[in-house]
């Protein structure tokens, strides 16, 4: 997909404003970029966890951190 391609989505204004207030962001663009960045980080974290799960032994995992 091209990096500069734009998309259009329908979201109720009330839902959008509620999220913007909760996140304390001023613009829709800022909200969307924040949500996308968080999702990308979540996906990276899950990939690391999956990779770790294949290599770590039970005694090496500190379950207090999970």
N, C-alpha and C positions, 0 to 999 in steps of 0.2 A: 504494500500500500504506500502511496506517495506520502511523504512527510507533511506536505502542505495541503492535503485534502481536508475539506471541511464536511461535517455531517450536521444533520438537523434532527433533534429529538423533541418529543412533546412531554413536558413535565408541568404539572399544575403549578400556577404561580404561588399558591399558598404553601405547597410542599417545598418549593424552591426557597422561598423567603424564610420559612421555618428553619431549614438547614443553614441558610446563610447567617441568620441570627445566632444559632447555636454554635456555629464555627467562627463567628465574629469576622466574617469576610465581607468586603464591600461590593465585590462584583461577582457576577455569575461565572466569569472566566476564572477568577481566582478560586472559587469553590470547585469548579470542575477540575482544574489543574491539581488542586490539593487532593481531591478524591482519587484521581488517576495516579498520583505519586504514591499515595497510601496503598492502593491496590497493587502497584508494581512492587513495592516493598514487601507486601504480604506474600506475593508470589515468589519473590526471591527467598524469603524466610522459609517458606514451605519447601522449596527446592533444597535448601541447605539441610532442613530437618530430614527430608527423604534420603538424602545422600548420607547423612550422619547415621540414620537408622540402619543403613546397610553395613556400616563399618564399625560402629561402636559396640562394645561388649556391655553387658548389664552392669558390671561393677564400675564401668567408666562413666555412667550416666548419673548425674546428681539430680534426682527427681524433685528436690526442693526448688529447683529453678524452673520447673515445668508448670 
